[in-house]
């Protein structure tokens, strides 16, 4: 974790911590993302056209990895 000074002294602004992202292989993310799509669609929170579009993109993105 790195600290970044966002402003000089006396400005009322301090530092903030920034976490470096961790890269996960696409296959690991794809499985949990597909479960999320299924759950949201089943609950009626994600319209089927949007879910279908997301699944197409998911398939396309994981085919490259």
Buried (B, 14 or more C-beta within 10 A) or exposed (E): EEEEEEEEEEEEEEEEEEEEEEEEEBEEBBEEBBEEBEEBBEEEEBEEEEBEEBBEEBEEEBEEE
